[in-house]
């Protein structure tokens, strides 16, 4: 097995984030990673206000896609309060209206209001003259999807295929995150290797990406960084997702637009003892689904082995994995982002002198971490250090393929 370490820089992070591994589809080995990351913030400011509204082609009757593997279900009749809002005041008062009507739980409503203010502040940081229209358009659709899921909760299957029609949840997520990424201060490292990945996928290989996890927006940011040059990777990547992003009502509409293998984290397996057996069986089903997918070849899978997102220590500012509850506060910023991939790392070559499997895993993990760290430092210099393309090194060639 060989691997491709790949870090992502976003926001004001200062530690590596993504390490990716390339695995021929005939064989799949499991291994661990110890790399660390920081939280993330992004931007793109040329989105037209009507982009989100166009996702709903027929406002009088929308049929929603449902089910894990491309299934369908009729969409229930639900309030059009948010879609009909024509101002910020109407949008926010709509939240209170839905609470008073008993259709929206107060705790979810509070989260939506906070979500709105954070998103609004971040988009306005871009300086775009149409920021107000962008915020109203994107948040109206986001609130509508959140309310719909509260009224008719979507249930994710072990393997969930992105819902693209009649409502395109993938583009919904892309258009929502796009205004947060400052592409003028964003970079892709070693773009040629992404083309190599696509070629291997066409030849039937599976690509397994071993990565750290920065925010719930990671899938959208990865896709936005690659959409101009590698749309196949952007749209077909499969993410191994924990139960929080498929149960939190503020996350679910975004998750519905991604290809997911849904699992329960071992860290929370016994949070509710009577559900432990159900979670265990669900994980077994998910592993079987992944095995079937890999058996067919030409799949690209993203895994965050740490089992959670990295967050800053409030006292030291250092980033590390911690536990958070569903419904936690969302912090949104406008910033540049960086994505880079390194040449593959071969386990047989790296662990040739190891006598025990555990020793080989440790050596391999350290090799991945070292590669990711080196790339991350280049991205950090380019974005946070304001060196731009001049931060490129012999091992990391930066570019801005969207220009």
C-alpha positions in Angstrom: 0.0 0.0 0.0 1.2 3.5 -0.7 0.0 6.9 0.6 -0.4 10.5 -0.3 -0.1 12.9 2.6 -2.2 16.0 2.0 -2.6 19.0 4.4 -5.3 21.6 4.4 -4.7 25.1 5.7 -7.6 27.3 6.5 -8.2 30.3 8.8 -5.5 31.1 11.2 -4.3 27.6 11.7 -0.7 26.8 12.4 -0.6 23.0 12.4 -1.0 20.4 9.7 -4.3 19.0 8.8 -4.6 16.6 6.0 -2.7 13.4 5.2 -4.0 11.2 2.4 -3.1 7.7 1.4 -3.4 6.0 -1.9 -4.4 2.4 -1.8 -4.7 0.0 -4.9 -8.2 -1.4 -4.9 -7.0 -5.0 -4.8 -5.8 -4.5 -1.2 -6.7 -2.4 1.7 -4.7 -2.1 4.9 -5.8 -0.2 8.0 -3.5 2.2 9.8 -3.6 5.2 12.1 -2.5 8.8 12.0 -1.4 11.1 14.7 -1.2 14.4 12.9 -3.0 17.4 14.3 -4.9 20.3 12.9 -6.5 23.7 13.6 -9.9 25.2 12.9 -10.8 26.7 9.6 -12.3 29.7 7.8 -12.6 30.6 4.1 -13.9 33.0 1.2 -15.2 33.6 -2.3 -17.1 36.8 -2.9 -18.5 36.8 -6.4 -21.5 34.6 -5.8 -24.7 36.1 -7.2 -27.6 36.5 -4.8 -30.0 34.4 -6.8 -27.7 31.4 -6.9 -29.3 29.7 -3.9 -32.8 30.5 -4.9 -32.2 28.8 -8.2 -31.7 25.5 -6.4 -35.5 25.5 -5.8 -36.9 25.5 -9.3 -40.5 25.1 -8.4 -41.3 27.0 -5.2 -44.9 25.8 -5.1 -44.1 22.1 -5.1 -40.8 20.6 -4.3 -40.2 16.9 -4.1 -37.2 16.0 -1.9 -34.8 13.2 -2.6 -34.3 10.9 0.4 -32.7 7.6 1.4 -29.1 6.5 1.7 -28.3 5.2 -1.8 -30.1 7.6 -4.1 -33.7 6.8 -2.8 -36.6 9.2 -3.0 -39.5 10.3 -0.8 -42.2 12.9 -1.2 -41.4 16.1 0.6 -43.9 17.0 3.3 -45.8 20.2 3.2 -44.0 22.7 5.3 -43.9 26.4 6.0 -42.5 28.7 3.4 -41.7 31.4 5.9 -38.0 31.5 5.1 -38.2 31.2 1.3 -40.6 34.2 1.2 -38.5 36.4 3.4 -37.4 39.6 1.5 -35.3 41.2 4.2 -33.1 40.3 7.2 -35.8 41.4 9.5 -38.4 39.1 7.9 -35.9 36.2 7.9 -35.1 36.5 11.6 -38.7 37.2 12.6 -39.6 34.0 10.7 -37.6 32.0 13.2 -39.7 33.4 16.1 -42.8 32.8 14.1 -42.0 29.1 13.6 -41.2 28.8 17.3 -44.5 30.3 18.2 -46.3 28.0 15.8 -44.7 25.0 17.5 -42.8 23.9 14.4 -39.3 24.8 15.6 -37.8 23.9 18.9 -36.5 26.9 20.9 -33.0 25.4 21.1 -32.7 24.9 17.4 -34.1 28.4 16.8 -31.4 29.9 19.0 -28.8 28.0 17.1 -30.2 29.3 13.8 -30.1 32.9 15.0 -26.5 32.5 16.1 -25.6 30.8 12.8 -27.1 33.7 10.9 -25.1 36.4 12.7 -21.8 34.5 12.4 -22.4 33.8 8.7 -23.5 37.4 8.1 -20.4 38.8 9.8 -18.1 36.5 7.9 -19.5 37.3 4.4 -19.4 41.0 5.1 -15.7 40.6 5.8 -15.2 39.9 2.1 -16.0 43.4 1.2 -18.4 42.2 -1.6 -20.9 44.9 -2.5 -23.6 42.3 -2.7 -22.8 40.7 0.7 -26.3 41.5 2.1 -28.0 39.8 -0.9 -25.7 36.8 -0.6 -26.4 36.4 3.1 -30.2 36.7 2.7 -30.3 34.3 -0.2 -28.1 31.6 1.3 -29.5 31.8 4.8 -33.1 31.7 3.5 -32.5 28.4 1.8 -30.4 27.0 4.7 -33.2 27.9 7.2 -35.8 26.3 4.9 -33.8 23.1 4.7 -33.3 23.0 8.5 -37.0 23.6 9.1 -37.9 20.9 6.7 -35.7 18.4 8.4 -37.1 19.2 11.8 -40.6 18.6 10.4 -39.6 15.5 8.4 -36.3 14.2 9.7 -34.0 12.6 7.1 -32.6 9.3 8.1 -29.1 8.5 6.7 -28.3 4.9 5.5 -24.9 3.3 6.3 -23.9 4.5 2.8 -25.4 7.8 1.8 -25.2 9.0 -1.7 -25.3 12.8 -2.2 -28.8 14.1 -3.0 -28.4 16.0 -6.2 -32.0 16.2 -7.5 -34.7 17.5 -7.5 -33.1 19.7 -4.8 -29.3 19.8 -5.2 -27.9 19.5 -1.7 -24.3 19.4 -3.0 -24.6 22.7 -4.8 -26.4 24.1 -1.8 -23.4 23.4 0.4 -21.0 24.7 -2.3 -22.8 28.0 -2.7 -23.2 28.4 1.0 -19.4 28.0 1.8 -18.1 29.7 -1.4 -18.5 33.3 0.0 -16.4 32.4 2.9 -13.2 31.5 1.0 -10.8 34.2 0.0 -9.5 32.7 -3.2 -7.2 35.6 -3.6 -5.3 34.3 -0.6 -5.8 30.6 -1.2 -3.5 28.0 -2.8 -3.3 24.4 -4.0 0.0 22.6 -3.6 1.3 20.0 -6.1 -1.7 20.2 -8.4 -0.2 17.7 -10.8 -0.6 15.0 -8.1 -4.4 15.6 -8.0 -4.4 14.8 -11.7 -2.4 11.7 -11.0 -5.1 10.7 -8.4 -7.8 11.1 -11.1 -5.9 9.0 -13.5 -5.5 6.2 -10.9 -9.3 6.4 -10.2 -10.0 5.9 -13.9 -7.7 2.8 -14.0 -9.8 1.2 -11.2 -7.7 2.1 -8.2 -9.2 3.2 -4.9 -7.8 6.3 -3.1 -8.0 6.3 0.7 -7.4 9.7 2.2 -6.2 9.6 5.8 -6.8 13.1 7.2 -7.2 15.3 10.2 -10.5 17.2 10.5 -10.8 20.9 10.9 -14.5 21.9 10.6 -17.8 20.6 9.4 -17.1 22.7 6.2 -14.1 20.6 5.3 -15.9 18.6 2.5 -17.1 21.8 0.9 -13.8 23.6 1.1 -11.9 20.6 -0.4 -14.5 20.5 -3.3 -14.3 24.3 -3.8 -10.5 24.2 -4.0 -10.6 21.5 -6.7 -13.8 22.2 -8.6 -12.1 24.0 -11.4 -9.4 21.4 -12.1 -10.6 18.2 -10.6 -14.4 18.2 -10.4 -14.5 14.4 -10.4 -12.6 14.3 -7.1 -14.7 17.2 -5.8 -18.0 15.5 -6.5 -17.3 11.8 -6.0 -15.3 11.8 -2.7 -16.8 9.7 0.0 -16.4 10.9 3.5 -16.5 8.7 6.6 -18.8 10.7 8.9 -19.6 10.5 12.6 -23.1 10.5 13.9 -23.0 14.2 15.0 -23.1 15.6 11.4 -26.0 13.3 10.5 -28.1 14.1 13.6 -27.5 17.8 14.4 -30.3 19.7 12.6 -28.0 22.6 11.7 -25.5 20.1 10.0 -27.8 17.6 8.3 -28.8 19.7 5.2 -25.1 20.1 4.4 -24.3 16.4 5.1 -27.1 15.4 2.7 -25.2 16.8 -0.2 -22.1 14.6 0.4 -21.3 11.0 -0.2 -21.0 9.5 3.3 -20.1 6.3 5.1 -21.9 6.8 8.4 -20.3 5.5 11.6 -20.6 5.9 15.3 -17.4 7.0 17.1 -16.0 4.5 19.5 -15.6 7.4 21.9 -19.4 7.7 22.2 -20.3 4.1 21.8 -21.6 3.8 25.4 -22.9 7.3 25.9 -26.4 5.7 26.1 -25.7 2.1 27.1 -28.9 0.7 25.7 -28.0 2.0 22.3 -24.5 0.5 22.2 -25.5 -2.7 20.5 -27.4 -0.8 17.8 -24.4 1.4 17.2 -22.1 -1.6 16.9 -24.3 -3.3 14.4 -24.7 -0.1 12.4 -20.9 0.2 12.2 -20.6 -3.3 11.0 -23.1 -2.5 8.2 -21.1 0.6 7.3 -17.9 -1.4 7.1 -19.6 -3.9 4.8 -20.9 -1.1 2.6 -17.3 0.3 2.4 -16.0 -3.1 1.5 -18.5 -3.4 -1.3 -17.7 0.0 -2.6 -13.9 -0.7 -2.6 -14.5 -4.0 -4.3 -16.0 -2.2 -7.2 -12.9 0.0 -7.5 -12.5 3.7 -8.6 -13.6 5.0 -5.2 -12.0 7.9 -3.3 -12.6 7.8 0.5 -11.7 10.4 3.1 -11.1 9.3 6.7 -10.3 11.3 9.8 -8.8 8.7 12.2 -8.8 11.1 15.2 -12.5 10.8 15.3 -13.3 14.5 15.8 -12.4 18.0 14.8 -9.5 19.9 16.3 -10.2 22.9 18.4 -8.1 25.6 20.2 -7.3 25.5 23.9 -8.9 28.7 25.2 -5.8 29.4 27.4 -2.8 28.5 25.2 -4.3 28.8 21.7 -2.9 25.4 20.8 -5.2 23.1 18.8 -6.1 19.7 19.8 -9.1 17.2 19.5 -11.8 17.7 22.2 -15.3 16.6 22.7 -18.3 18.8 22.0 -22.0 18.4 22.3 -24.5 18.4 19.4 -25.7 21.9 18.8 -22.4 23.6 19.7 -21.7 27.1 18.7 -20.5 27.7 15.1 -17.7 30.1 14.6 -17.5 31.3 11.0 -14.8 33.5 9.4 -13.7 34.8 6.1 -10.1 33.7 5.2 -7.8 32.0 2.7 -7.5 28.3 2.5 -4.7 25.9 1.4 -4.7 22.3 0.1 -1.6 20.3 -0.8 -0.7 16.7 -1.6 2.6 15.0 -1.5 4.0 12.0 -3.4 2.8 8.6 -2.2 4.5 6.9 0.8 5.0 3.2 0.5 4.6 1.1 3.7 7.0 -1.7 2.5 9.7 0.9 1.9 9.1 2.9 5.1 8.7 -0.1 7.4 11.3 -2.4 5.8 13.3 -2.7 9.0 10.4 -3.2 11.3 9.9 -6.6 12.9 6.5 -6.1 14.5 3.2 -4.8 12.9 2.7 -2.2 15.6 6.2 -0.9 15.0 5.5 -0.6 11.3 2.3 1.3 12.0 4.2 3.8 14.2 6.9 4.3 11.6 4.4 4.8 8.9 2.4 7.2 11.0 5.4 9.3 11.7 6.3 9.4 8.0 2.9 10.7 7.1 2.9 13.3 9.9 6.4 14.6 8.8 5.2 15.0 5.2 2.0 16.7 6.2 3.9 19.0 8.6 6.3 20.1 5.9 3.5 20.8 3.5 1.4 22.6 6.1 4.3 24.9 6.9 4.5 25.9 3.3 0.7 26.7 3.2 1.0 28.6 6.5 3.8 30.7 5.0 1.8 31.4 1.9 -1.5 32.3 3.6 -0.8 33.4 7.1 2.7 34.7 6.4 1.5 36.5 3.3 4.3 35.1 1.1 1.9 33.8 -1.5 3.2 31.8 -4.4 6.8 32.6 -3.3 6.3 30.2 -0.4 6.7 27.3 -2.8 9.5 24.9 -2.2 11.2 22.1 -4.1 8.6 19.7 -2.6 5.5 21.9 -2.7 4.6 23.8 -5.8 1.8 26.3 -5.1 -0.7 27.5 -7.6 -4.1 29.3 -7.9 -5.9 27.2 -10.5 -9.1 29.3 -10.3 -7.3 32.3 -11.8 
